Amino acid sequence: MLRVLIALVLLDPAPAARVVAAVRGIPEAAPALIEICQRESRCHRVGLHARDAWISLVAYPRAVRAGRLRPGCQPPDPRAWGSRGAWGLVAAYHVDHLGIPCLPPWILDIPAVSAWIAAGKIRQICRDSNPPRWDRRWVGDLDRRCRWARRPRKR
């Protein structure tokens, strides 16, 4: 079991997207995840997105007010809670999606972890018939990327 966990941590972003999509039961979503990864980081392992570090100043207090972060164990950092990882997820808004309290923002720098959250996010976006505007910007061409989510109708 330890070998499996280590292998997951060491995966690069594109293979991580394929594995995570398969594990989540949506292997058809892997190309969309990889496309988003390419746009956000050229599908390379990255930590904090330096150009988006300013987002942390806004996102952290909002996430604390919303109960998504705990200031006692997830202290403010003027940069750390901004966009991170291969999928460019804002740490302040996405760390809580893992369901484990007090995770640090750098957890999103692990491609398999970011892929897990991104797969859940894209699944939700594709289920929504009218996703919010900010979701469309993250997804891009929603119709083309969500084709995998549409099942043929039974007649």
C-alpha positions as CSV (number, residue, x, y, z in Angstrom):
1,M,0.0,0.0,0.0
2,L,2.8,2.4,0.8
3,R,4.3,1.8,-2.7
4,V,1.0,2.8,-4.3
5,L,0.8,6.0,-2.2
6,I,4.4,6.9,-3.1
7,A,3.8,6.2,-6.8
8,L,0.7,8.5,-6.7
9,V,2.7,11.3,-5.1
10,L,5.5,11.0,-7.7
11,L,3.2,11.0,-10.8
12,D,3.5,13.9,-13.2
13,P,0.4,15.9,-13.9
14,A,-0.8,14.2,-17.1
15,P,-0.5,10.7,-15.8
16,A,-2.0,11.8,-12.6
17,A,-5.0,13.2,-14.5
18,R,-5.5,9.8,-16.2
19,V,-5.2,7.8,-13.0
20,V,-7.5,10.1,-11.0
21,A,-10.1,10.3,-13.7
22,A,-10.2,6.5,-13.9
23,V,-10.3,6.1,-10.1
24,R,-13.2,8.7,-9.9
25,G,-15.1,6.7,-12.5
26,I,-14.9,9.3,-15.2
27,P,-12.0,8.2,-17.5
28,E,-13.5,10.1,-20.4
29,A,-12.8,13.4,-18.5
30,A,-9.0,12.8,-18.6
31,P,-8.5,14.7,-21.9
32,A,-10.4,17.7,-20.5
33,L,-8.3,17.6,-17.3
34,I,-5.1,17.4,-19.3
35,E,-6.2,20.3,-21.5
36,I,-6.8,22.5,-18.5
37,C,-3.5,21.4,-17.0
38,Q,-1.7,22.4,-20.2
39,R,-3.3,25.9,-20.2
40,E,-2.6,26.5,-16.5
41,S,1.0,25.1,-16.2
42,R,1.9,23.4,-19.4
43,C,1.3,20.3,-17.4
44,H,4.4,20.7,-15.3
45,R,4.8,20.3,-11.6
46,V,4.5,23.8,-10.1
47,G,3.9,25.3,-6.7
48,L,2.6,28.7,-6.2
49,H,1.7,30.6,-9.4
50,A,3.8,33.8,-8.8
51,R,1.7,36.0,-11.0
52,D,-1.5,35.1,-9.1
53,A,0.0,35.3,-5.6
54,W,-2.0,38.5,-5.0
55,I,-5.2,36.3,-4.9
56,S,-4.2,35.0,-1.6
57,L,-4.7,38.4,0.0
58,V,-8.4,38.3,-1.0
59,A,-9.1,34.6,-0.9
60,Y,-7.7,33.8,2.5
61,P,-10.0,36.1,4.6
62,R,-13.0,35.1,2.5
63,A,-12.3,31.4,3.0
64,V,-11.9,31.9,6.8
65,R,-15.2,33.8,6.9
66,A,-16.9,31.0,5.0
67,G,-15.5,28.4,7.4
68,R,-13.3,26.7,4.7
69,L,-10.0,27.5,6.5
70,R,-9.1,27.5,10.2
71,P,-6.8,30.3,11.1
72,G,-5.5,28.4,14.2
73,C,-3.9,25.6,12.1
74,Q,-3.9,27.3,8.6
75,P,-2.2,30.6,9.3
76,P,-2.4,33.5,6.9
77,D,0.5,33.9,4.4
78,P,0.5,36.8,2.1
79,R,1.1,34.5,-0.9
80,A,0.6,30.8,-0.1
81,W,-3.1,30.6,-0.4
82,G,-3.3,31.8,-4.0
83,S,-3.3,29.7,-7.2
84,R,-1.2,26.6,-6.9
85,G,-0.4,23.3,-8.6
86,A,-0.7,22.1,-12.2
87,W,-4.4,23.0,-12.4
88,G,-4.0,26.5,-10.9
89,L,-6.5,26.0,-8.1
90,V,-6.8,28.7,-5.5
91,A,-5.6,26.9,-2.3
92,A,-7.9,28.9,0.0
93,Y,-11.0,27.8,-1.9
94,H,-10.0,24.2,-2.7
95,V,-8.0,22.6,0.2
96,D,-11.2,21.9,2.1
97,H,-12.5,19.8,-0.8
98,L,-10.3,17.0,0.5
99,G,-12.3,16.7,3.7
100,I,-9.3,16.7,6.0
101,P,-9.0,19.7,8.4
102,C,-5.9,21.8,8.6
103,L,-4.1,20.8,5.4
104,P,-1.4,23.2,4.3
105,P,-1.7,25.1,0.9
106,W,1.3,23.2,-0.6
107,I,-0.8,20.0,-0.7
108,L,-2.2,21.2,-4.0
109,D,1.4,21.1,-5.4
110,I,1.1,17.3,-5.5
111,P,-0.3,16.6,-9.0
112,A,-2.5,13.6,-7.9
113,V,-4.1,15.8,-5.2
114,S,-4.7,18.7,-7.5
115,A,-6.1,16.3,-10.2
116,W,-8.5,14.8,-7.6
117,I,-9.9,18.2,-6.8
118,A,-10.0,19.3,-10.5
119,A,-11.8,16.2,-11.5
120,G,-14.4,16.8,-8.9
121,K,-14.7,20.4,-10.0
122,I,-15.1,19.6,-13.7
123,R,-17.6,16.8,-12.9
124,Q,-19.7,19.4,-11.1
125,I,-19.4,22.0,-13.8
126,C,-20.4,19.6,-16.5
127,R,-23.5,18.5,-14.5
128,D,-24.7,22.0,-14.1
129,S,-26.8,23.1,-17.0
130,N,-26.0,26.8,-16.5
131,P,-22.6,27.1,-14.7
132,P,-21.5,30.4,-13.2
133,R,-19.4,32.7,-15.3
134,W,-16.1,32.1,-13.4
135,D,-16.5,28.3,-13.9
136,R,-16.7,28.8,-17.7
137,R,-13.5,30.8,-17.7
138,W,-11.7,27.9,-15.9
139,V,-13.2,25.3,-18.2
140,G,-13.0,27.2,-21.4
141,D,-15.1,25.6,-24.2
142,L,-17.7,24.0,-21.9
143,D,-19.7,22.2,-24.6
144,R,-16.6,20.5,-26.1
145,R,-15.1,19.6,-22.8
146,C,-18.3,18.2,-21.3
147,R,-19.2,15.8,-24.1
148,W,-17.8,12.9,-22.0
149,A,-20.5,13.7,-19.3
150,R,-23.4,13.4,-21.7
151,R,-24.7,9.9,-21.9
152,P,-26.6,8.8,-25.0
153,R,-30.4,8.9,-24.4
154,K,-32.3,5.7,-24.3
155,R,-35.1,5.6,-26.7
